[in-house]
Amino acid sequence: QTFTAWCNSHLRKAGTQIENIDEDFRDGLKLMLLLEVISGERLPKPERGKMRVHKINNVNKALDFIASKGVKLVSIGAEEIVDGNAKMTLGMIWTIILRFAIQDISVEGEGPGYLPPGRRRLPNPLRLIRDLSPSAETSAKEGLLLWCQRKTAPYKNVNVQNFHISWKDGLAFNALIHRHRPELIEYDKLRKDDPVTNLNNAFEVAEKYLDIPKMLDAEDIVNTARPDEKAIMTYVSSFYHAFSGAQKVPEAAATAANRICKVLAVNQENEHLMEDYEKLASDLLEWIKRTIPWLEDRSPQKTIQEMQQKLEDFRDYRRVHKPPKVQEKCQLEINFNTLQTKLRLSNRPAFMPSEGKMVSDINTGWQHLEQAEKGYEEWLLNEIRRLERLDHLAEKFRQKASIHEAWTEGKEAMLKQKDYETATLSDIKALIRKHEAFESDLAAHQDRVEQIAAIAQEL
């Protein structure tokens, strides 16, 4: 939690952040950006691919940059970072924190980093040091501890001897703030027997007024026998830089620093626009590629319900899924034009997207999409009407066949009877009349049979 908050306190200057420290540095992009922000230097251009080799190359660029400043990263390799090895990733971040934020701390009069009177070192938490050895870490800790001891010396109930239990009651944090910004803390009202309140008070004031993000959890500190030393050192170092950075800087140096910051900010903003364009273009092209085959599929379904579902899916596509993609396409073109304008005003070369991701490529893909979409709804409606006609004909066939079968039932048995053999003359005359009526009825049913056959043929 602490290391994540520390990283985000710097990454937010570049308009981004991380959520999971052992996941979000795996591709090397945000790790390189973090180093650029805290060092003020540009690293080699990162690789934008998503394959493992691209991620390893980016992490190696970051590790090479650290090594070029003389910092030794023992047993930490790019593969471990890319694979999300939490222990190695945290070790690397601690190395960066120690060297970039703690090692340069100086205290006038004595201790590590001491400078004679009249030669005060300008506060620079970003200055890179030589190597990471146990003695260097001890020296860095002693410098920060001495600074804390001197700043909190006048305060009752505060005795900073280490970076773990000395901070559990929260008074030391409040004392540091009160020493530099007394209007923010009512120190005399704090009680040593209410550590959670004290800690939360310091964390909230620091975040609200000093722009120091909350890196620790009050309950965790109070309920832990020995709070994590590295976490507290990291958080306390933020107070040192917040307060030492408030001292006056020569005007020329401040002006130069502001210019550098502005150039870095512009470059970082341009890099972000390039990254956003590449990602948006990739996502949009992938969506188009997935959608076109679906729109080109004219395979009819067997039931009206299935075709109606396809029609509903298509209307959802037109109503829900396509409009955001239209907005993304417009935003993509706006971002591209904005970026080219910024680069031109900065006398920088024009931006050339990756192969296949030009605005013209997006437009070509979009035209294919709309061609595939054209006529799809008409085909769906025609298919539904065809199936409805089939259902109607099938039902008509069943009804007519049922009526005809009911009429024919028993007719053949009746015709085979030989009741005329024993009939009288009057009976035979009656049978003849009955048979003539049957033949007349049969002629009418012949038309019905032909109708049934015609329906069957149409089906």
C-alpha positions in Angstrom: 0.0 0.0 0.0 2.8 2.5 1.0 4.9 1.8 -2.1 1.9 2.0 -4.4 0.9 5.4 -2.9 4.5 6.6 -3.2 4.7 5.6 -6.9 1.3 7.2 -7.6 2.4 10.5 -5.9 4.9 10.8 -8.8 3.0 9.1 -11.6 0.0 11.4 -11.1 2.3 14.2 -12.3 2.3 12.4 -15.7 -1.5 11.9 -15.5 -1.5 8.2 -14.6 -1.4 5.8 -11.7 -1.0 2.1 -10.7 -3.5 -0.2 -8.9 -1.4 -3.3 -8.3 2.3 -2.8 -7.9 3.4 -6.3 -8.9 1.1 -6.3 -12.0 1.1 -2.7 -13.4 4.9 -2.5 -13.8 5.1 -5.8 -15.7 5.1 -4.3 -19.2 7.8 -1.8 -18.2 5.8 1.3 -19.5 4.8 2.8 -16.2 8.1 1.8 -14.6 10.0 3.8 -17.3 7.5 6.7 -16.9 8.1 6.7 -13.1 11.8 6.9 -13.6 11.4 9.8 -16.1 9.2 11.7 -13.6 11.5 11.3 -10.6 14.8 11.8 -12.5 13.7 14.5 -15.0 15.4 12.7 -17.7 14.2 10.9 -20.9 14.6 7.2 -21.2 14.8 5.4 -24.5 11.5 5.2 -26.3 9.5 2.2 -25.0 8.3 -0.7 -27.2 4.6 -0.6 -27.7 4.1 -4.3 -28.5 2.2 -6.6 -26.1 4.4 -9.7 -26.4 6.6 -10.9 -23.6 9.8 -9.9 -25.4 8.6 -6.3 -25.7 7.8 -6.2 -21.9 11.2 -7.6 -21.1 13.0 -5.1 -23.3 11.1 -2.2 -21.7 11.9 -3.4 -18.1 15.5 -3.8 -19.2 15.6 -0.2 -20.4 14.4 0.9 -16.9 16.9 -1.3 -15.1 19.7 -0.2 -17.4 18.8 3.4 -16.7 19.0 2.8 -12.9 22.3 1.0 -13.4 23.7 3.8 -15.5 23.3 6.1 -12.4 25.5 3.7 -10.4 22.7 1.9 -8.5 23.2 -1.8 -8.1 20.1 -4.0 -8.3 21.4 -7.3 -6.9 19.6 -10.4 -8.3 16.8 -8.4 -9.8 16.2 -9.2 -13.5 13.7 -8.1 -16.0 12.1 -11.6 -16.3 11.1 -11.5 -12.5 9.4 -8.1 -12.9 7.6 -9.2 -16.1 6.5 -12.4 -14.4 5.0 -10.4 -11.5 7.4 -11.6 -8.9 6.1 -9.5 -5.9 9.2 -9.8 -3.8 11.5 -8.7 -6.6 9.2 -5.9 -7.7 9.0 -4.6 -4.1 12.7 -4.8 -3.7 13.3 -2.8 -6.9 10.8 -0.1 -5.8 12.4 0.1 -2.3 15.8 0.6 -4.0 14.4 3.4 -6.0 12.7 5.0 -3.0 15.9 4.7 -0.9 18.1 6.3 -3.5 15.8 8.8 -5.0 13.9 10.0 -1.9 16.0 9.2 1.2 19.7 9.0 0.4 20.2 12.7 -0.3 18.6 13.9 3.0 21.0 16.3 4.8 20.9 17.9 8.2 22.9 21.0 9.0 25.5 20.4 11.7 26.2 16.7 11.6 25.2 13.3 10.3 25.1 11.8 6.8 25.0 14.4 4.0 26.3 17.2 6.3 27.2 20.5 4.6 29.1 23.4 6.1 27.1 26.6 7.0 26.5 28.8 3.9 26.5 25.8 1.6 23.0 24.5 1.9 22.1 21.9 -0.6 19.1 22.6 -2.7 16.3 20.1 -2.0 16.5 17.5 -4.7 14.8 14.2 -4.0 15.4 13.1 -7.5 19.2 13.1 -7.4 20.5 9.6 -8.2 23.2 8.0 -6.1 26.0 5.5 -6.6 25.3 2.1 -5.2 22.8 0.2 -3.0 24.8 -1.4 -0.2 23.9 -2.1 3.5 26.1 0.8 4.6 24.4 3.1 2.1 21.0 2.1 3.4 22.1 2.6 7.0 23.5 6.0 6.2 20.3 7.1 4.5 18.3 5.9 7.5 20.5 7.8 9.9 20.2 11.0 7.9 16.4 10.8 7.9 16.3 9.8 11.5 18.5 12.7 12.6 16.3 15.1 10.7 13.2 13.8 12.4 14.9 13.9 15.9 15.9 17.5 15.4 12.5 18.6 14.2 10.5 16.9 16.9 12.9 17.6 19.8 10.8 20.4 21.4 7.6 18.3 21.6 6.5 16.5 24.7 5.8 12.8 24.5 7.8 12.5 21.3 11.0 10.5 21.3 12.0 9.4 17.8 14.5 6.6 18.1 13.6 4.4 15.1 11.2 4.0 12.2 8.8 1.6 13.8 7.5 1.8 17.4 8.5 5.5 17.8 5.7 6.4 15.4 2.9 4.1 16.8 1.1 6.8 18.9 0.9 9.2 15.9 2.4 12.2 17.9 5.7 12.2 15.9 3.8 12.7 12.6 1.7 15.5 14.1 4.9 17.1 15.6 6.6 17.1 12.2 3.6 18.9 10.6 3.2 21.4 13.5 6.9 22.3 13.5 6.6 23.5 9.9 2.9 24.4 9.6 1.7 25.1 13.2 -1.6 26.5 11.9 -2.6 23.0 10.6 -2.3 21.1 13.9 -3.6 21.8 17.4 -0.8 19.8 19.0 -1.7 20.5 22.7 -5.1 18.9 22.2 -3.7 15.5 21.1 -3.7 12.6 23.6 -1.0 10.0 23.7 -3.6 7.3 24.6 -5.6 7.9 21.4 -3.1 6.8 18.7 -5.7 6.0 16.0 -7.1 9.6 16.2 -3.6 11.0 16.2 -2.5 9.0 13.2 -5.6 9.7 11.1 -5.4 13.4 12.0 -1.8 13.6 10.7 -2.6 11.6 7.5 -5.7 13.7 6.7 -3.9 17.0 7.2 -0.9 15.9 5.2 -3.1 14.8 2.3 -5.3 17.8 2.3 -2.8 20.6 2.9 0.6 19.2 2.1 -0.2 17.2 -1.0 1.2 14.1 0.7 -1.0 11.1 -0.2 -2.0 8.7 2.5 0.4 5.8 2.5 -0.3 4.1 5.8 -3.3 2.7 7.7 -3.7 3.9 11.3 -5.3 0.6 12.5 -2.5 -1.5 11.0 0.2 0.6 12.7 -1.6 0.5 16.1 -2.4 -3.2 15.9 1.1 -4.3 14.8 3.8 -4.9 17.4 6.5 -3.5 15.2 5.2 -1.5 12.2 6.9 -1.9 8.9 10.1 0.2 8.9 10.4 0.7 5.1 6.8 1.9 4.9 7.3 4.5 7.6 10.6 5.6 6.2 9.0 6.1 2.8 6.1 8.1 4.2 8.3 10.2 6.5 10.6 11.0 3.5 7.6 12.6 1.8 7.4 15.1 4.8 11.1 15.9 4.4 10.7 16.7 0.7 7.5 18.6 1.3 9.0 20.9 3.9 12.6 21.2 2.6 11.1 22.0 -0.8 9.4 25.0 0.7 12.7 26.8 1.4 13.6 29.5 -1.1 15.4 28.5 -4.3 17.5 31.0 -6.3 15.3 32.6 -8.9 17.4 31.5 -11.8 17.4 27.9 -10.7 13.7 28.0 -10.1 13.1 29.5 -13.6 15.3 26.8 -15.2 13.5 24.1 -13.2 10.1 25.5 -14.3 11.2 25.5 -17.9 12.4 21.9 -17.7 9.2 20.8 -16.0 7.2 22.5 -18.7 9.1 20.8 -21.4 8.8 17.4 -19.6 5.1 18.0 -19.1 4.6 18.7 -22.8 6.7 15.7 -23.9 4.8 13.4 -21.4 1.5 14.8 -22.6 2.5 14.1 -26.2 3.6 10.5 -25.2 0.3 10.0 -23.5 -1.6 11.1 -26.6 0.5 8.8 -28.8 -0.2 5.9 -26.4 -3.9 6.7 -26.3 -4.1 6.9 -30.1 -2.3 3.5 -30.5 -4.6 1.8 -27.9 -7.8 3.4 -29.2 -6.9 2.5 -32.8 -6.0 -1.1 -31.9 -9.3 -1.5 -29.9 -11.4 0.0 -32.7 -9.8 -2.0 -35.5 -10.2 -5.2 -33.4 -13.9 -4.4 -32.9 -14.4 -3.8 -36.6 -12.6 -7.0 -37.4 -14.9 -9.0 -35.1 -18.1 -7.3 -36.2 -17.8 -7.5 -40.0 -18.1 -11.4 -40.2 -21.2 -11.2 -38.0 -22.8 -8.7 -40.3 -21.8 -10.6 -43.5 -23.3 -13.9 -42.2 -26.5 -14.5 -44.1 -27.2 -18.0 -42.8 -31.0 -18.3 -42.2 -32.3 -19.9 -39.0 -34.9 -22.5 -38.9 -37.5 -20.8 -36.7 -39.1 -17.4 -36.5 -38.0 -17.0 -32.9 -34.3 -17.5 -33.9 -34.5 -15.0 -36.7 -36.3 -12.5 -34.5 -33.5 -12.9 -31.9 -31.0 -12.1 -34.7 -33.0 -9.0 -35.6 -33.1 -7.9 -32.0 -29.3 -8.5 -31.7 -28.8 -6.3 -34.8 -31.0 -3.5 -33.4 -29.1 -3.7 -30.1 -25.9 -3.3 -32.2 -27.3 -0.2 -33.9 -28.8 1.2 -30.8 -26.2 0.3 -28.1 -22.9 -1.0 -29.4 -22.2 1.1 -32.5 -22.8 4.6 -31.2 -19.9 4.5 -28.7 -17.6 3.2 -31.5 -18.7 6.2 -33.7 -17.6 8.5 -30.8 -14.3 6.6 -30.4 -13.6 7.1 -34.2 -14.3 10.8 -33.9 -12.2 11.0 -30.8 -9.4 9.2 -32.5 -9.3 11.7 -35.3 -9.4 14.6 -32.9 -6.5 13.1 -30.8 -4.5 12.6 -34.0 -5.0 16.1 -35.2 -4.4 17.6 -31.8 -1.2 15.6 -31.4 0.1 16.7 -34.8 -0.6 20.3 -34.0 1.3 20.1 -30.6 4.3 18.4 -32.2 4.4 21.0 -35.0 4.3 23.9 -32.4 7.1 22.2 -30.4 9.2 21.7 -33.6 9.0 18.0 -33.1 8.6 15.4 -36.0 5.1 14.4 -36.9 3.6 11.4 -35.3 3.6 8.2 -37.4 1.2 5.6 -36.0 2.2 1.9 -36.1 1.7 0.1 -39.4 -2.0 -0.5 -40.2 -3.2 2.0 -37.6 -3.3 5.2 -39.7 -6.5 7.3 -39.7 -6.9 6.1 -43.4 -6.7 2.5 -42.2 -9.5 3.2 -39.6 -11.6 4.8 -42.3 -11.1 1.9 -44.7 -12.1 -0.6 -42.0 -15.2 1.6 -41.1 -16.3 1.6 -44.8 -16.1 -2.2 -44.9 -18.2 -2.3 -41.7 -20.9 -0.2 -43.2 -20.9 -2.1 -46.4 -21.4 -5.3 -44.4 -24.2 -3.7 -42.4 -26.0 -2.4 -45.5 -28.9 -4.7 -46.4 -28.5 -6.9 -43.3 -31.7 -5.7 -41.6 -33.6 -6.0 -44.9 -32.4 -9.5 -45.2 -33.5 -10.3 -41.7 -37.0 -8.9 -42.2 -37.4 -10.8 -45.5 -36.3 -14.0 -43.8 -38.8 -13.5 -41.0 -41.6 -12.9 -43.6 -40.5 -16.0 -45.4 -40.7 -18.1 -42.2 -44.0 -16.6 -41.3 -45.3 -17.5 -44.8 -44.0 -21.1 -44.3 -45.7 -21.4 -41.0 -48.9 -20.1 -42.5 -48.8 -22.6 -45.4 -47.9 -25.5 -43.1 -50.8 -24.7 -40.9 -53.1 -24.4 -43.9 -51.8 -27.8 -45.2 -52.5 -29.4 -41.9 -56.0 -28.1 -41.6 -57.1 -29.0 -45.2 -55.4 -32.5 -45.0 -57.2 -33.1 -41.6 -60.6 -32.2 -43.2 -60.0 -34.4 -46.2 -58.8 -37.3 -44.1 -61.9 -37.0 -42.0 -64.1 -37.0 -45.1 -62.4 -40.1 -46.6 -62.6 -42.1 -43.4 -64.9 -45.1 -44.0 -65.6 -44.3 -47.7 -63.6 -47.2 -49.1 -65.2 -49.7 -46.8 -68.6 -48.3 -47.8 -67.8 -48.7 -51.5 -66.7 -52.4 -51.1 -70.0 -53.4 -49.5 -72.2 -55.8 -51.6 -75.5 -54.9 -50.0 -77.0 -54.7 -53.5 -76.9 -58.5 -53.8 -79.8 -59.0 -51.5 -81.6 -55.7 -52.1 -85.0 -55.2 -53.6 -85.6 -53.1 -56.7 -86.5 -50.1 -54.6 -83.5 -50.6 -52.4 -81.2 -50.7 -55.4 -82.8 -47.5 -56.7 -82.0 -45.9 -53.4 -78.4 -47.1 -53.5 -78.0 -45.7 -57.0 -79.2 -42.3 -55.8 -76.9 -42.5 -52.8 -73.9 -43.4 -55.0 -74.7 -40.6 -57.5 -74.6 -38.2 -54.5 -71.2 -39.6 -53.4 -69.8 -39.2 -56.9 -70.9 -35.6 -57.0 -69.3 -35.1 -53.5 -66.1 -36.8 -54.7 -65.7 -34.4 -57.6 -65.9 -31.5 -55.2 -63.2 -33.1 -53.0 -61.0 -33.6 -56.0 -60.5 -29.8 -56.1 -59.5 -29.9 -52.4 -56.9 -32.6 -53.0 -55.4 -30.5 -55.8 -55.3 -27.5 -53.4 -53.5 -29.6 -50.8 -51.0 -30.9 -53.4 -50.4 -27.3 -54.5 -49.7 -26.2 -50.9 -47.3 -29.1 -50.5 -45.5 -28.2 -53.7 -45.1 -24.6 -52.5 -43.8 -25.8 -49.2 
